[in-house]
Amino acid sequence: MIVQQILKLKADDGVVTVPPGTDVSHVAGIMATRKIGTVVVSQDGKKILGIVSERDIVAEVSRNGNVCLIAPIEAIMTADVKTCACNDTSEHVLEQMTHGRFRHMPVVESGQLVGLISIGDVVKAHLAHLKMEKEALEGMIKGF
């Protein structure tokens, strides 16, 4: 399965972005309200400047206390963002996520942000594919 197929399976393929300068507490509020685990930092919603996960926020609060909540998001974001392309395989994405120990990966085409996939999205797509294969095999065995 490729990333483009996974994006099509998602109910909402929109990516939540915040501009640099947004304070950490505001980003945490967006995550809580939207029930998401990651936001992309971008001035224009297309060029990625960084990525921030709920884990990043929790780790920063643990290290520096609640004073970090008034800091700009770029103070805690990951600037070296690992991305994938629409034609990358789900296996490649899972390898990158597992190796890098992260759960979300922006999808980029021609230097532009086009989506975001989570490890949950990839697992859900794999389970759907396995179910389809199982049903096809059962059909062949039963002679359908």
C-alpha positions as CSV (number, residue, x, y, z in Angstrom):
1,M,0.0,0.0,0.0
2,I,1.2,3.5,-0.7
3,V,0.8,6.7,1.2
4,Q,-1.6,8.2,-1.3
5,Q,-4.0,5.3,-0.7
6,I,-3.7,5.8,3.1
7,L,-4.5,9.5,2.8
8,K,-7.6,8.7,0.7
9,L,-8.9,6.3,3.5
10,K,-8.6,9.0,6.1
11,A,-11.9,10.7,7.1
12,D,-10.1,14.1,7.4
13,D,-6.9,14.6,5.5
14,G,-6.4,18.2,6.6
15,V,-3.3,19.1,8.5
16,V,-3.4,21.4,11.4
17,T,-0.7,24.0,11.2
18,V,0.3,26.9,13.4
19,P,2.6,29.8,12.6
20,P,5.9,30.4,14.3
21,G,5.5,32.6,17.4
22,T,2.4,30.7,18.6
23,D,2.8,30.0,22.3
24,V,3.1,26.5,23.5
25,S,-0.1,26.7,25.6
26,H,-2.1,27.7,22.6
27,V,-0.8,24.8,20.6
28,A,-1.6,22.5,23.5
29,G,-5.1,23.9,23.5
30,I,-5.5,23.2,19.8
31,M,-4.3,19.7,20.3
32,A,-6.8,19.1,23.1
33,T,-9.7,20.7,21.3
34,R,-9.1,18.9,18.0
35,K,-8.1,15.6,19.8
36,I,-4.9,15.4,17.8
37,G,-1.3,14.5,18.8
38,T,0.7,16.6,16.4
39,V,0.7,20.0,14.7
40,V,3.0,21.2,11.9
41,V,4.7,24.6,12.3
42,S,4.3,26.5,9.0
43,Q,4.0,30.2,8.1
44,D,1.8,29.5,5.0
45,G,0.4,26.0,5.6
46,K,2.6,24.6,2.8
47,K,6.3,24.9,3.8
48,I,7.2,22.9,6.9
49,L,9.3,24.7,9.5
50,G,8.9,22.1,12.2
51,I,6.6,19.7,14.0
52,V,5.4,19.4,17.6
53,S,3.8,16.5,19.3
54,E,2.1,16.2,22.6
55,R,5.1,14.2,23.8
56,D,7.3,17.2,23.0
57,I,5.1,19.4,25.2
58,V,4.9,17.0,28.1
59,A,8.7,16.5,28.0
60,E,9.3,20.3,28.0
61,V,6.9,20.8,30.9
62,S,8.7,18.1,32.8
63,R,12.1,19.7,32.2
64,N,11.2,23.4,32.7
65,G,7.8,23.5,34.4
66,N,4.8,25.6,33.2
67,V,7.0,28.6,32.3
68,C,7.6,26.8,29.0
69,L,3.9,27.3,28.1
70,I,4.4,30.9,27.3
71,A,7.4,30.2,25.0
72,P,7.0,30.3,21.2
73,I,6.4,26.9,19.7
74,E,9.7,27.0,17.8
75,A,11.5,26.7,21.1
76,I,10.3,23.1,21.4
77,M,9.5,22.0,17.9
78,T,11.5,19.5,16.0
79,A,13.0,21.4,13.1
80,D,14.5,18.4,11.3
81,V,11.2,16.9,10.2
82,K,11.1,13.5,8.6
83,T,8.6,13.4,5.7
84,C,7.3,11.0,3.2
85,A,5.9,11.3,-0.4
86,C,2.6,10.1,-1.8
87,N,4.3,7.3,-3.6
88,D,6.2,5.9,-0.6
89,T,5.1,2.5,0.7
90,S,3.5,2.0,4.0
91,E,6.3,-0.3,4.9
92,H,8.9,2.5,4.3
93,V,6.8,4.8,6.5
94,L,6.5,2.3,9.3
95,E,10.3,1.7,9.2
96,Q,11.0,5.4,9.4
97,M,8.5,5.9,12.3
98,T,9.8,2.9,14.2
99,H,13.5,3.8,13.7
100,G,12.9,7.5,14.6
101,R,10.4,6.7,17.5
102,F,7.7,9.1,16.3
103,R,4.1,8.6,15.4
104,H,3.3,11.2,12.8
105,M,4.8,12.0,9.4
106,P,4.0,14.9,7.1
107,V,3.4,14.0,3.4
108,V,5.2,16.3,1.0
109,E,5.0,16.6,-2.7
110,S,7.0,19.1,-4.7
111,G,8.1,20.8,-1.5
112,Q,4.5,21.4,-0.3
113,L,2.7,19.9,2.6
114,V,-0.2,17.8,1.3
115,G,-1.1,15.6,4.3
116,L,-0.2,14.0,7.6
117,I,-0.3,10.3,8.4
118,S,-0.1,8.7,11.8
119,I,1.1,5.2,12.7
120,G,-2.6,4.5,13.5
121,D,-3.5,5.4,9.9
122,V,-0.9,3.0,8.5
123,V,-2.0,0.2,10.9
124,K,-5.7,0.7,10.0
125,A,-4.8,0.6,6.3
126,H,-2.8,-2.6,6.8
127,L,-5.6,-4.2,8.7
128,A,-8.1,-3.3,6.0
129,H,-5.8,-4.8,3.4
130,L,-5.3,-8.0,5.4
131,K,-9.1,-8.3,5.8
132,M,-9.6,-7.9,2.0
133,E,-6.9,-10.6,1.3
134,K,-8.4,-12.9,3.9
135,E,-11.9,-12.6,2.3
136,A,-10.5,-13.2,-1.2
137,L,-8.6,-16.3,0.0
138,E,-11.7,-17.6,1.7
139,G,-13.7,-17.0,-1.4
140,M,-11.2,-18.9,-3.5
141,I,-11.2,-21.8,-1.1
142,K,-15.0,-22.0,-0.9
143,G,-15.2,-21.6,-4.7
144,F,-16.9,-18.2,-4.9
